Amino acid sequence: MSGIPEATAIILTEAERTELEGLARSSKTEYRLRQRARIVLLAADGMASRAIGRTVRCTTGTASKWRVRYAEKRLAGLDETGDRGAEPKYTAATGKRILALLDQRPPAGYARWSGPLLAAALGYVDVQYVWRFLRAQKIDLAGRKSWCESDDPEFVAKAADVVGLYLAPPENAVVICVDEKPSIQALERAQGYLKLPNGRTLTGHSHDYKRNGTTTLFAAFEVATGKVTAAHKKRRRRVDFLDFMNDIVAAHADTAIHVILDNLNTHKPRNDRWLKRHPNVHFHFTPTRASWLNQVEIWFSIRCTALRSLPSRNSASISMPSSKLTTSTPSHSSGPKPGSIKNSSKPVSRNSDSRY
C-alpha cells in the first residue's frame, strides 16, 4: 500500500474544456493564466502533478495547487484575487481600540500619547502599525491646534449683517472696522554687536529685559479704501474707546458711519448714551467668539509682524513701541486697496473630535 496520496481527479464538461482550451491557446491571455489552464487540462487527461510540472515547467506544488483549486471552485479558482497572503493580523477593531485610548489620559508622567505608549497599552499591537494607522487617520500626536466655535444663537443674522456691509456697503456711507490691541509691551533689552573668538561679529540682544509699561493700539480700517487710522492709549477703557471714536466721527462729519465691532464690554454698554448723541453712527457687532469677521484683525496681524521684523525692538519708554507702530502705519495706508472676501474654511462640527 503506497503512502503517497492520490491526486485530485478533474472531470470537465464539454463547455469547461472548450473554455480552458481557448485560454491555453490565446496569445492575449496573460502567461500565468494560460499556464493554469494547461495544468487543469493535463490533470483532466489523467496526468500526475509531477509530470504536469515537467510539461508546463512549474513546480509540483504549483501544479497540485491549481489542480485542487479548480476542483473546488471550477473556473473561478484560477483567479487568485482575495486569496493571497495570510489573514490580516490587525482589524478595524484594533483601530477602534487605538482611538479609544487617545480619548483617555496618557500614563502618569507623560503629557501626551506617543506611538510606543499606545503600543505598550494595547499589548499585542506593533508600534509600526500604530504609526501607520495614525498616519492613515491624519492624526498628529505632537501637533496642537485650537479653534473658537461660536455658540451665538444669532450667528447667521449677525454674520450676514457684517458680510453684507463688506459686499454691498450703503450708499453715501462709510464702513469702518474698529478694534484695539491691548498690552503691547515696551521691553528694554541690552543689544548691540557681539564679537566671537573666531573673528565673526553678530548682532542681537540679551534675553534679560526691563518692562517699561504697556500701551493699547486702537485702529479703524476703512473697508472701501483700505485706509487705516491708528491711535495709542494708555488703557483700554470705555472712555479711551469713545475718545478714539470721536476722532473718527470728526474725520467723517455729516456722513453715515457703519462701525463693525466685536462684543467687548467697552463697545456695548447697557445704556449707550454716546450712540444717542451721534445718530449718524451705527454699530454692527460680530457674533460671539467670531471676531475674525472683523477685517481690522488682518491689519493687526500685519502690524505685529512688522514690529517683530524691525531691526531694533528695544523700547526704553512707553512711547517707543507706539512710535514704531504708528510710523510704519502710513506705508500701508498710502495707495491702499480694499480687500476681497474668499471663504475657504470648513465648518467645525459641534461633535468634532478633539484630536483633530
Residue frames as qw, qx, qy, qz and C-alpha x, y, z in Angstrom:
[[0.000, 0.889, 0.457, 0.000, 0.00, 0.00, 0.00],
 [0.449, 0.408, -0.006, 0.795, 1.50, 3.32, -1.12],
 [0.291, -0.582, -0.434, 0.623, 1.83, 6.26, 1.32],
 [0.079, -0.075, 0.257, 0.960, 1.53, 8.84, -1.47],
 [0.404, 0.493, 0.529, -0.560, -1.99, 10.37, -1.61],
 [0.461, 0.445, 0.657, 0.397, -3.86, 10.12, -4.86],
 [0.089, -0.036, 0.171, 0.981, -4.04, 13.25, -6.99],
 [0.388, 0.454, 0.436, -0.673, -7.33, 15.15, -7.09],
 [0.397, 0.320, 0.767, 0.389, -9.34, 13.95, -10.06],
 [0.186, 0.420, -0.057, -0.887, -10.53, 16.57, -12.57],
 [0.348, 0.424, 0.811, 0.201, -13.64, 15.88, -14.66],
 [0.054, 0.303, -0.141, -0.941, -14.51, 18.54, -17.26],
 [0.557, 0.600, 0.512, -0.260, -17.72, 19.20, -19.08],
 [0.602, 0.448, 0.410, 0.519, -17.59, 19.96, -22.77],
 [0.059, 0.952, 0.140, 0.266, -18.17, 23.66, -22.15],
 [0.522, -0.803, 0.231, 0.172, -15.43, 23.82, -19.50],
 [0.746, -0.090, 0.435, 0.497, -12.91, 22.05, -21.73],
 [0.447, 0.694, 0.336, 0.453, -13.70, 24.41, -24.60],
 [0.149, -0.978, 0.003, -0.144, -13.19, 27.47, -22.40],
 [0.655, -0.618, 0.338, 0.274, -9.95, 26.15, -20.91],
 [0.718, 0.185, 0.434, 0.512, -8.56, 25.27, -24.33],
 [0.261, 0.871, 0.216, 0.356, -9.37, 28.78, -25.50],
 [0.367, -0.913, 0.179, 0.015, -7.44, 30.27, -22.56],
 [0.761, -0.345, 0.418, 0.355, -4.49, 27.93, -23.11],
 [0.638, 0.352, 0.433, 0.530, -4.19, 28.81, -26.82],
 [0.125, 0.959, 0.223, 0.120, -4.94, 32.54, -26.66],
 [0.603, 0.232, -0.134, 0.752, -1.96, 34.84, -27.17],
 [0.122, -0.649, -0.009, -0.751, -3.82, 37.69, -25.48],
 [0.770, -0.595, -0.195, -0.119, -4.22, 35.83, -22.18],
 [0.152, -0.818, 0.520, -0.194, -1.54, 36.53, -19.58],
 [0.457, 0.380, -0.803, 0.033, 1.07, 33.80, -19.24],
 [0.134, -0.162, 0.842, -0.496, 0.19, 32.64, -15.73],
 [0.681, 0.195, 0.330, -0.623, -3.48, 32.17, -16.63],
 [0.726, 0.419, -0.458, -0.296, -2.52, 30.19, -19.74],
 [0.233, 0.350, -0.873, 0.248, -0.25, 28.02, -17.56],
 [0.410, -0.024, 0.686, -0.600, -3.05, 27.33, -15.08],
 [0.776, 0.316, 0.001, -0.546, -5.46, 26.36, -17.88],
 [0.594, 0.428, -0.675, -0.090, -2.86, 23.90, -19.27],
 [0.056, -0.259, 0.862, -0.433, -2.37, 22.40, -15.80],
 [0.619, 0.127, 0.477, -0.611, -6.12, 21.75, -15.47],
 [0.767, 0.420, -0.265, -0.406, -6.39, 20.26, -18.97],
 [0.428, 0.402, -0.804, 0.096, -3.47, 17.90, -18.37],
 [0.257, -0.137, 0.787, -0.543, -4.92, 16.94, -14.97],
 [0.738, 0.234, 0.205, -0.598, -8.23, 16.16, -16.66],
 [0.719, 0.432, -0.502, -0.210, -6.37, 13.84, -19.05],
 [0.949, -0.301, -0.098, -0.007, -5.14, 11.87, -16.01],
 [0.593, 0.488, -0.388, 0.508, -1.55, 13.14, -15.83],
 [0.653, -0.510, -0.383, 0.410, 0.18, 13.21, -12.44],
 [0.125, -0.985, -0.038, 0.109, 1.14, 16.53, -10.84],
 [0.536, -0.541, 0.432, 0.484, 4.87, 15.77, -11.10],
 [0.518, 0.242, 0.624, 0.532, 4.55, 15.09, -14.82],
 [0.155, 0.904, 0.373, 0.142, 2.40, 18.19, -15.31],
 [0.325, -0.875, 0.136, 0.332, 5.14, 20.28, -13.66],
 [0.524, -0.257, 0.564, 0.583, 7.75, 18.95, -16.05],
 [0.405, 0.530, 0.629, 0.400, 5.46, 19.60, -19.04],
 [0.055, 0.927, 0.276, 0.247, 4.44, 23.19, -18.26],
 [0.511, 0.339, -0.316, 0.724, 7.76, 23.99, -16.50],
 [0.395, -0.666, 0.149, -0.615, 6.50, 24.67, -13.00],
 [0.085, -0.323, 0.850, -0.407, 6.98, 23.07, -9.60],
 [0.302, -0.255, -0.914, -0.095, 4.99, 20.05, -8.49],
 [0.066, -0.429, -0.613, 0.660, 3.46, 22.16, -5.73],
 [0.242, 0.313, -0.120, -0.910, 2.18, 24.73, -8.23],
 [0.385, -0.015, -0.762, -0.522, 0.61, 22.02, -10.40],
 [0.275, -0.334, -0.874, 0.220, -1.04, 20.45, -7.36],
 [0.029, 0.349, 0.373, -0.859, -2.28, 23.83, -6.09],
 [0.373, 0.243, -0.240, -0.862, -4.17, 24.72, -9.27],
 [0.366, -0.105, -0.886, -0.264, -5.48, 21.20, -9.71],
 [0.195, -0.397, -0.784, 0.435, -7.07, 21.36, -6.24],
 [0.109, 0.352, 0.159, -0.916, -8.27, 24.95, -6.67],
 [0.383, 0.087, -0.526, -0.754, -10.07, 24.11, -9.91],
 [0.352, -0.234, -0.905, -0.055, -11.68, 21.04, -8.38],
 [0.143, -0.441, -0.644, 0.609, -13.08, 23.19, -5.54],
 [0.132, 0.639, 0.204, -0.730, -14.06, 26.41, -7.32],
 [0.657, 0.560, 0.463, 0.199, -14.01, 25.48, -11.01],
 [0.510, 0.599, 0.130, 0.603, -13.05, 28.38, -13.32],
 [0.241, -0.922, 0.024, -0.303, -13.26, 31.00, -10.52],
 [0.817, -0.516, 0.125, 0.226, -10.48, 29.08, -8.75],
 [0.732, 0.299, 0.118, 0.601, -7.96, 30.11, -11.41],
 [0.054, 0.804, -0.027, 0.591, -8.21, 33.72, -10.17],
 [0.606, -0.158, -0.558, 0.545, -6.06, 34.35, -7.08],
 [0.092, -0.514, 0.051, -0.851, -7.65, 37.69, -6.17],
 [0.616, -0.537, 0.081, -0.570, -8.53, 37.83, -2.48],
 [0.971, -0.230, -0.071, -0.010, -6.70, 34.62, -1.64],
 [0.627, 0.491, -0.351, 0.492, -3.16, 35.91, -1.38],
 [0.099, 0.470, -0.525, 0.703, -1.20, 36.10, 1.86],
 [0.263, -0.244, -0.847, 0.393, -2.16, 35.33, 5.42],
 [0.226, -0.805, -0.532, -0.135, -5.18, 36.68, 7.26],
 [0.105, 0.714, -0.175, 0.670, -4.65, 40.28, 8.47],
 [0.470, -0.121, -0.683, 0.546, -3.29, 40.39, 11.99],
 [0.008, 0.306, 0.385, -0.871, -4.94, 43.70, 12.86],
 [0.081, 0.572, 0.754, 0.313, -8.56, 44.54, 12.05],
 [0.099, -0.657, -0.192, -0.723, -10.89, 47.52, 12.27],
 [0.676, -0.679, -0.285, -0.032, -11.40, 46.67, 15.94],
 [0.696, -0.183, -0.122, 0.683, -7.70, 47.38, 16.54],
 [0.192, 0.394, 0.137, 0.888, -8.10, 50.86, 15.10],
 [0.448, -0.708, -0.301, -0.455, -11.10, 51.49, 17.34],
 [0.764, -0.504, -0.251, 0.315, -9.02, 50.49, 20.37],
 [0.513, 0.070, -0.016, 0.855, -6.31, 52.98, 19.37],
 [0.098, -0.547, -0.220, -0.802, -8.86, 55.79, 19.00],
 [0.641, -0.665, -0.346, -0.164, -10.44, 54.86, 22.33],
 [0.718, -0.305, -0.211, 0.589, -7.04, 55.12, 24.05],
 [0.298, 0.296, 0.077, 0.904, -6.48, 58.59, 22.59],
 [0.359, -0.676, -0.279, -0.580, -9.65, 59.74, 24.37],
 [0.760, -0.583, -0.249, 0.145, -8.15, 58.70, 27.70],
 [0.198, -0.928, 0.316, 0.007, -5.45, 60.38, 29.72],
 [0.642, 0.492, -0.563, 0.168, -1.86, 59.27, 28.99],
 [0.792, -0.282, -0.458, 0.288, 0.00, 57.27, 31.63],
 [0.431, -0.887, -0.039, 0.159, 1.28, 59.07, 34.70],
 [0.529, -0.521, 0.336, 0.579, 4.39, 61.10, 33.99],
 [0.353, 0.164, 0.605, 0.695, 3.54, 61.74, 30.31],
 [0.190, 0.389, 0.111, -0.895, 1.96, 64.84, 28.85],
 [0.680, 0.397, -0.142, -0.599, 0.58, 63.16, 25.72],
 [0.918, 0.071, 0.389, -0.016, 0.30, 59.82, 23.98],
 [0.115, 0.645, -0.636, -0.407, 3.02, 58.56, 21.65],
 [0.754, 0.258, -0.513, -0.320, 3.31, 55.56, 19.33],
 [0.397, 0.197, -0.846, 0.295, 5.31, 53.42, 21.79],
 [0.266, -0.048, 0.611, -0.744, 2.97, 54.31, 24.66],
 [0.740, 0.155, -0.041, -0.653, -0.09, 53.29, 22.62],
 [0.695, 0.253, -0.663, -0.115, 1.56, 50.02, 21.55],
 [0.178, 0.174, -0.830, 0.499, 2.51, 49.23, 25.15],
 [0.458, 0.022, 0.431, -0.777, -1.01, 49.98, 26.39],
 [0.797, 0.210, -0.227, -0.519, -2.58, 47.76, 23.72],
 [0.718, -0.360, 0.592, -0.072, -0.13, 44.97, 24.43],
 [0.747, 0.117, 0.617, 0.220, -0.28, 42.92, 21.23],
 [0.502, 0.844, 0.181, 0.043, -0.07, 45.73, 18.62],
 [0.704, 0.025, 0.095, 0.703, 3.24, 46.55, 16.99],
 [0.140, -0.685, -0.110, 0.706, 4.34, 50.17, 17.24],
 [0.112, -0.148, 0.566, 0.804, 4.86, 50.41, 13.48],
 [0.041, -0.514, -0.795, -0.321, 1.22, 49.50, 12.90],
 [0.172, -0.758, -0.446, 0.444, 0.21, 52.20, 15.39],
 [0.139, -0.501, 0.221, 0.825, 2.17, 54.81, 13.43],
 [0.046, 0.119, 0.750, 0.649, 0.72, 53.60, 10.11],
 [0.094, -0.652, -0.752, -0.021, -2.80, 53.78, 11.50],
 [0.168, -0.736, -0.239, 0.611, -2.28, 57.29, 12.88],
 [0.111, -0.304, 0.445, 0.835, -0.89, 58.49, 9.54],
 [0.005, -0.335, -0.824, -0.458, -3.84, 56.97, 7.70],
 [0.173, -0.765, -0.610, 0.110, -6.21, 58.80, 10.06],
 [0.259, 0.648, 0.006, 0.717, -4.15, 62.03, 9.70],
 [0.596, -0.789, -0.143, -0.036, -3.66, 62.22, 13.46],
 [0.453, 0.545, -0.404, 0.578, -0.58, 64.13, 14.61],
 [0.671, -0.542, -0.457, 0.217, 0.08, 63.32, 18.27],
 [0.495, -0.235, -0.147, 0.824, 2.63, 66.11, 18.65],
 [0.042, 0.347, 0.295, 0.889, 0.66, 68.77, 16.78],
 [0.048, -0.531, -0.654, 0.537, -1.71, 71.02, 18.64],
 [0.004, -0.354, -0.411, -0.840, -4.45, 73.09, 17.00],
 [0.032, 0.422, 0.634, -0.647, -7.12, 75.27, 18.54],
 [0.050, -0.414, -0.525, -0.742, -10.29, 76.87, 17.35],
 [0.162, 0.185, 0.488, -0.837, -13.05, 79.00, 18.78],
 [0.059, -0.384, -0.836, -0.386, -16.54, 77.79, 17.99],
 [0.242, -0.158, 0.096, -0.952, -19.27, 80.39, 18.25],
 [0.063, -0.367, -0.916, 0.149, -22.35, 79.42, 20.23],
 [0.192, 0.231, 0.106, -0.948, -24.21, 82.64, 19.39],
 [0.432, 0.446, 0.773, -0.132, -27.88, 81.75, 18.60],
 [0.392, 0.861, 0.166, -0.277, -27.98, 84.77, 16.26],
 [0.517, -0.371, 0.514, 0.576, -24.75, 83.83, 14.47],
 [0.448, 0.406, 0.644, 0.469, -26.30, 83.66, 10.98],
 [0.087, 0.927, 0.354, 0.091, -28.08, 87.00, 11.23],
 [0.322, -0.866, 0.172, 0.342, -25.07, 88.85, 12.69],
 [0.543, -0.216, 0.584, 0.564, -22.62, 87.30, 10.22],
 [0.388, 0.593, 0.592, 0.384, -24.91, 88.14, 7.30],
 [0.054, -0.977, -0.179, 0.101, -25.16, 91.73, 8.55],
 [0.399, -0.708, 0.366, 0.453, -21.36, 92.14, 8.72],
 [0.503, 0.007, 0.682, 0.531, -20.61, 90.37, 5.43],
 [0.304, 0.776, 0.529, 0.159, -23.41, 92.35, 3.77],
 [0.105, -0.952, 0.051, 0.281, -21.63, 95.58, 4.72],
 [0.446, -0.440, 0.582, 0.519, -18.45, 94.25, 3.13],
 [0.412, 0.239, 0.758, 0.446, -20.07, 93.14, -0.12],
 [0.062, 0.661, 0.501, 0.555, -22.71, 95.84, -0.54],
 [0.258, -0.286, -0.408, 0.828, -21.98, 98.89, 1.64],
 [0.152, 0.817, 0.511, -0.218, -24.74, 101.52, 1.91],
 [0.421, 0.612, 0.205, 0.637, -24.54, 104.48, -0.48],
 [0.019, -0.765, 0.108, -0.634, -23.11, 107.74, 0.85],
 [0.745, -0.637, 0.122, -0.157, -21.84, 105.95, 3.95],
 [0.249, 0.635, -0.707, 0.186, -18.52, 104.79, 5.35],
 [0.944, -0.259, -0.182, -0.091, -17.98, 101.25, 6.65],
 [0.100, 0.708, -0.596, 0.365, -15.23, 101.08, 9.26],
 [0.865, -0.214, -0.444, 0.096, -13.83, 98.13, 11.21],
 [0.126, -0.759, 0.388, -0.507, -12.66, 99.15, 14.68],
 [0.898, -0.324, -0.279, 0.100, -10.81, 97.19, 17.33],
 [0.150, -0.872, 0.420, -0.202, -7.96, 97.55, 19.77],
 [0.838, 0.120, -0.466, 0.257, -4.84, 95.55, 20.62],
 [0.465, -0.848, 0.137, -0.213, -4.00, 95.91, 24.32],
 [0.785, -0.524, 0.301, 0.135, -0.92, 95.12, 26.38],
 [0.722, 0.592, -0.150, 0.325, 1.76, 95.97, 23.82],
 [0.717, -0.604, -0.041, 0.346, 4.85, 95.81, 25.99],
 [0.267, 0.896, -0.301, 0.185, 7.74, 98.26, 25.99],
 [0.921, -0.306, 0.052, 0.234, 10.70, 95.98, 26.67],
 [0.109, 0.905, -0.410, 0.022, 14.19, 97.41, 27.12],
 [0.976, -0.070, 0.085, 0.188, 16.93, 94.89, 26.32],
 [0.316, -0.690, 0.485, 0.435, 20.69, 95.04, 26.18],
 [0.813, 0.482, 0.313, 0.095, 21.55, 94.78, 22.48],
 [0.040, 0.859, -0.401, -0.315, 24.31, 95.51, 20.03],
 [0.712, 0.508, -0.480, -0.061, 27.18, 93.64, 18.37],
 [0.801, -0.466, 0.375, -0.026, 28.89, 90.56, 19.74],
 [0.428, 0.675, -0.594, -0.097, 32.37, 89.59, 18.52],
 [0.984, -0.163, 0.036, -0.068, 33.15, 85.88, 18.64],
 [0.578, -0.585, 0.472, 0.319, 36.63, 84.38, 19.25],
 [0.679, 0.190, 0.564, 0.430, 36.84, 83.28, 15.60],
 [0.176, -0.153, 0.257, 0.938, 36.50, 86.89, 14.43],
 [0.074, -0.510, -0.712, -0.477, 32.85, 86.67, 13.46],
 [0.094, 0.056, 0.334, -0.936, 30.56, 89.52, 14.54],
 [0.137, -0.496, -0.830, -0.216, 26.88, 89.02, 15.27],
 [0.220, -0.261, 0.113, -0.933, 24.11, 91.44, 16.13],
 [0.486, -0.391, -0.773, -0.117, 21.43, 90.56, 18.64],
 [0.347, -0.613, 0.170, -0.689, 20.01, 91.26, 22.06],
 [0.000, 0.211, -0.868, 0.449, 20.05, 89.83, 25.55],
 [0.386, -0.400, -0.809, -0.189, 17.34, 87.58, 26.96],
 [0.256, -0.491, -0.547, 0.628, 17.09, 89.84, 30.01],
 [0.052, 0.547, 0.364, 0.752, 14.82, 92.83, 29.70],
 [0.017, -0.255, -0.499, 0.828, 13.23, 95.66, 31.65],
 [0.049, 0.614, 0.737, 0.278, 9.48, 96.20, 31.21],
 [0.103, -0.089, -0.111, 0.985, 8.64, 99.88, 30.82],
 [0.427, 0.352, 0.365, -0.749, 4.86, 99.57, 30.77],
 [0.365, 0.322, 0.827, 0.282, 2.28, 98.76, 28.11],
 [0.241, 0.292, -0.118, -0.918, 0.23, 100.60, 25.50],
 [0.526, 0.428, 0.719, -0.152, -3.05, 99.91, 23.69],
 [0.060, -0.147, 0.545, 0.823, -3.30, 100.33, 19.92],
 [0.494, 0.558, 0.505, -0.435, -6.70, 101.44, 18.56],
 [0.141, -0.156, 0.664, 0.717, -7.25, 101.09, 14.82],
 [0.567, 0.545, 0.365, -0.498, -10.03, 101.92, 12.34],
 [0.313, -0.095, 0.768, 0.550, -9.94, 100.20, 8.95],
 [0.507, 0.469, 0.019, -0.723, -12.00, 101.72, 6.11],
 [0.717, 0.144, 0.681, 0.047, -13.34, 98.81, 4.08],
 [0.607, 0.761, 0.226, -0.048, -13.88, 100.70, 0.81],
 [0.315, 0.896, -0.300, 0.093, -10.45, 102.35, 0.64],
 [0.876, 0.013, -0.328, 0.352, -8.22, 100.26, 2.91],
 [0.116, 0.665, -0.305, 0.672, -7.13, 103.37, 4.82],
 [0.674, -0.389, -0.562, 0.281, -6.16, 102.80, 8.46],
 [0.128, -0.768, 0.178, -0.602, -6.40, 105.34, 11.27],
 [0.750, -0.196, -0.550, 0.310, -4.50, 104.38, 14.41],
 [0.196, -0.767, 0.237, -0.564, -4.04, 105.85, 17.88],
 [0.554, 0.022, -0.733, 0.394, -2.39, 104.80, 21.11],
 [0.515, -0.686, 0.000, -0.515, -3.94, 104.95, 24.56],
 [0.052, -0.485, 0.773, -0.406, -2.52, 104.01, 27.93],
 [0.378, 0.045, 0.846, -0.374, -5.50, 101.82, 28.78],
 [0.174, -0.176, -0.796, -0.552, -8.45, 100.05, 27.16],
 [0.125, 0.375, 0.674, -0.624, -11.37, 101.68, 28.91],
 [0.287, 0.722, 0.627, 0.059, -14.72, 102.90, 27.62],
 [0.008, -0.923, -0.024, 0.383, -13.52, 106.49, 27.79],
 [0.286, -0.471, 0.611, 0.569, -10.45, 105.65, 25.68],
 [0.363, 0.316, 0.813, 0.328, -12.62, 103.90, 23.10],
 [0.180, 0.867, 0.457, -0.083, -15.02, 106.86, 22.87],
 [0.168, -0.796, 0.230, 0.534, -12.12, 109.28, 22.61],
 [0.307, -0.174, 0.749, 0.560, -10.89, 107.35, 19.59],
 [0.267, 0.563, 0.760, 0.184, -14.39, 107.18, 18.10],
 [0.046, 0.891, 0.208, -0.401, -14.77, 110.96, 18.49],
 [0.166, -0.558, 0.510, 0.632, -11.72, 111.39, 16.25],
 [0.268, 0.169, 0.860, 0.400, -13.26, 109.03, 13.68],
 [0.167, 0.769, 0.611, -0.084, -16.59, 110.85, 13.72],
 [0.052, -0.834, 0.050, 0.547, -14.87, 114.22, 13.40],
 [0.209, -0.340, 0.676, 0.619, -13.00, 112.97, 10.31],
 [0.002, 0.285, 0.832, 0.477, -16.31, 111.95, 8.67],
 [0.181, 0.327, 0.411, -0.832, -18.61, 114.78, 9.65],
 [0.584, 0.394, 0.047, -0.708, -22.15, 114.72, 8.20],
 [0.509, 0.296, -0.743, -0.318, -21.57, 111.17, 6.89],
 [0.907, -0.256, 0.034, -0.333, -23.31, 107.98, 7.90],
 [0.122, 0.560, -0.806, 0.149, -20.78, 105.72, 9.60],
 [0.944, -0.160, -0.155, -0.243, -21.27, 101.98, 9.99],
 [0.065, -0.658, 0.709, -0.244, -18.82, 100.58, 12.55],
 [0.890, -0.033, -0.443, -0.098, -18.07, 96.87, 12.84],
 [0.205, -0.628, 0.594, -0.460, -17.03, 95.85, 16.36],
 [0.474, -0.046, -0.874, 0.101, -16.59, 92.77, 18.49],
 [0.561, -0.636, -0.445, -0.286, -18.53, 92.13, 21.70],
 [0.437, 0.054, -0.506, 0.742, -16.09, 93.68, 24.18],
 [0.229, -0.709, -0.611, 0.266, -17.92, 95.24, 27.13],
 [0.186, -0.503, -0.004, 0.844, -16.38, 98.65, 26.42],
 [0.006, -0.042, -0.609, -0.792, -18.05, 98.59, 22.98],
 [0.419, -0.398, -0.603, -0.549, -21.62, 97.79, 24.04],
 [0.057, -0.019, 0.665, -0.745, -22.75, 99.10, 27.43],
 [0.107, 0.496, 0.850, -0.142, -26.32, 98.59, 28.54],
 [0.157, 0.904, 0.344, -0.198, -27.26, 102.22, 28.04],
 [0.586, 0.070, 0.269, 0.761, -25.19, 103.69, 25.22],
 [0.045, 0.873, 0.264, -0.407, -25.69, 107.45, 25.58],
 [0.216, -0.490, 0.462, 0.707, -22.84, 108.17, 23.14],
 [0.213, 0.234, 0.817, 0.482, -24.72, 106.49, 20.28],
 [0.070, 0.792, 0.596, -0.115, -27.81, 108.54, 21.07],
 [0.097, -0.825, 0.051, 0.554, -25.75, 111.73, 20.69],
 [0.012, -0.453, 0.651, 0.609, -24.40, 110.53, 17.33],
 [0.750, 0.343, 0.411, -0.388, -27.37, 109.38, 15.23],
 [0.601, 0.666, -0.359, -0.259, -25.16, 109.10, 12.13],
 [0.066, 0.466, -0.877, 0.095, -23.12, 106.30, 13.73],
 [0.908, -0.076, -0.084, -0.403, -24.40, 102.71, 13.58],
 [0.253, -0.506, 0.819, -0.095, -22.70, 99.85, 15.44],
 [0.893, 0.149, -0.305, -0.295, -22.71, 96.33, 13.98],
 [0.472, -0.568, 0.654, -0.165, -21.40, 93.59, 16.27],
 [0.453, 0.299, -0.818, -0.192, -19.80, 90.38, 15.10],
 [0.846, -0.327, -0.344, -0.242, -21.21, 87.13, 16.52],
 [0.609, -0.694, 0.365, -0.120, -19.89, 85.99, 19.88],
 [0.669, -0.360, 0.591, 0.272, -16.44, 84.39, 19.55],
 [0.677, 0.483, 0.446, 0.331, -16.28, 85.36, 15.88],
 [0.095, -0.875, 0.077, 0.469, -14.14, 88.49, 15.90],
 [0.476, -0.139, 0.635, 0.593, -12.30, 87.03, 12.86],
 [0.347, 0.706, 0.577, 0.220, -15.14, 88.56, 10.82],
 [0.075, -0.959, -0.021, 0.272, -13.70, 91.97, 11.65],
 [0.760, 0.558, -0.022, 0.332, -11.26, 92.89, 8.85],
 [0.049, -0.898, 0.347, -0.265, -9.15, 95.10, 11.10],
 [0.839, -0.412, 0.354, 0.037, -7.83, 91.88, 12.67],
 [0.840, 0.388, 0.120, 0.359, -5.88, 91.32, 9.42],
 [0.233, 0.847, -0.182, 0.443, -4.23, 94.71, 9.81],
 [0.573, -0.719, 0.347, -0.185, -3.30, 93.93, 13.42],
 [0.942, -0.056, 0.260, 0.205, -1.61, 90.77, 12.21],
 [0.622, 0.633, -0.001, 0.461, 0.39, 92.79, 9.67],
 [0.112, -0.882, 0.239, -0.389, 1.43, 95.33, 12.31],
 [0.772, -0.541, 0.330, -0.043, 2.58, 92.70, 14.79],
 [0.897, 0.194, 0.192, 0.347, 4.65, 91.02, 12.09],
 [0.385, 0.788, -0.070, 0.475, 6.16, 94.36, 11.11],
 [0.394, -0.834, 0.282, -0.264, 7.07, 95.13, 14.73],
 [0.890, -0.302, 0.317, 0.128, 8.81, 91.77, 15.11],
 [0.796, 0.376, 0.195, 0.432, 10.77, 92.36, 11.91],
 [0.050, 0.980, -0.119, 0.149, 12.08, 95.79, 12.91],
 [0.614, 0.434, -0.496, 0.434, 15.89, 95.88, 13.24],
 [0.144, 0.164, -0.634, 0.742, 15.57, 97.22, 16.77],
 [0.498, -0.564, -0.565, -0.338, 12.74, 96.29, 19.09],
 [0.440, -0.192, -0.531, 0.698, 14.32, 97.90, 22.12],
 [0.195, -0.764, -0.337, -0.514, 11.90, 100.27, 23.91],
 [0.354, 0.067, -0.517, 0.777, 13.36, 102.44, 26.64],
 [0.244, 0.141, 0.377, -0.882, 9.99, 104.13, 27.27],
 [0.455, 0.429, 0.739, -0.250, 6.30, 103.51, 26.70],
 [0.412, 0.751, -0.001, -0.517, 6.24, 105.93, 23.77],
 [0.053, -0.503, 0.742, 0.440, 8.77, 103.97, 21.73],
 [0.298, 0.187, 0.922, 0.160, 6.61, 100.95, 20.74],
 [0.338, 0.745, 0.455, -0.352, 3.79, 103.39, 19.94],
 [0.169, 0.779, -0.302, -0.522, 6.02, 105.39, 17.61],
 [0.170, -0.282, 0.871, 0.365, 7.38, 102.26, 15.93],
 [0.339, 0.415, 0.844, -0.009, 3.89, 101.00, 15.19],
 [0.288, 0.834, 0.323, -0.342, 2.49, 104.33, 14.04],
 [0.003, 0.694, -0.448, -0.563, 5.50, 105.30, 11.92],
 [0.147, -0.104, 0.899, 0.399, 5.09, 102.15, 9.86],
 [0.398, 0.527, 0.673, -0.334, 1.33, 102.64, 9.54],
 [0.365, 0.715, -0.081, -0.591, 1.43, 105.17, 6.63],
 [0.002, 0.375, -0.819, -0.435, 3.32, 102.68, 4.44],
 [0.135, 0.279, 0.948, 0.078, 0.19, 100.55, 4.42],
 [0.219, 0.718, 0.493, -0.441, -2.18, 103.49, 4.15],
 [0.133, 0.608, -0.351, -0.699, -0.52, 105.05, 1.08],
 [0.451, 0.264, -0.657, -0.543, -2.23, 103.71, -2.01],
 [0.429, -0.059, 0.828, -0.356, -4.46, 101.31, -0.07],
 [0.421, 0.015, -0.706, -0.569, -6.60, 98.70, -1.77],
 [0.731, -0.220, 0.245, -0.598, -9.83, 97.21, -0.48],
 [0.219, -0.246, 0.944, -0.015, -9.65, 93.53, 0.41],
 [0.641, 0.019, -0.515, -0.569, -11.68, 90.74, -1.13],
 [0.650, -0.264, 0.553, -0.450, -13.59, 88.06, 0.76],
 [0.601, 0.237, -0.724, -0.242, -12.87, 84.42, 0.00],
 [0.755, -0.356, 0.357, -0.419, -14.43, 81.63, 2.01],
 [0.597, 0.368, -0.712, -0.041, -12.06, 78.65, 2.03],
 [0.218, -0.312, 0.771, -0.511, -12.81, 77.50, 5.55],
 [0.489, -0.201, -0.814, -0.240, -14.70, 74.37, 6.53],
 [0.561, -0.578, 0.044, -0.591, -17.37, 74.47, 9.23],
 [0.115, 0.271, -0.874, 0.387, -16.45, 72.80, 12.50],
 [0.606, -0.372, -0.623, -0.324, -18.98, 70.25, 13.67],
 [0.474, -0.637, 0.279, -0.540, -20.19, 70.53, 17.23],
 [0.948, -0.246, 0.182, -0.086, -19.45, 66.83, 17.60],
 [0.605, 0.654, -0.424, 0.162, -15.93, 67.13, 16.19],
 [0.895, -0.260, -0.227, 0.282, -13.29, 65.02, 17.85],
 [0.289, -0.933, 0.167, 0.136, -10.82, 66.97, 19.99],
 [0.731, -0.246, 0.434, 0.466, -7.94, 65.01, 18.46],
 [0.536, 0.476, 0.445, 0.537, -8.47, 66.67, 15.09]]
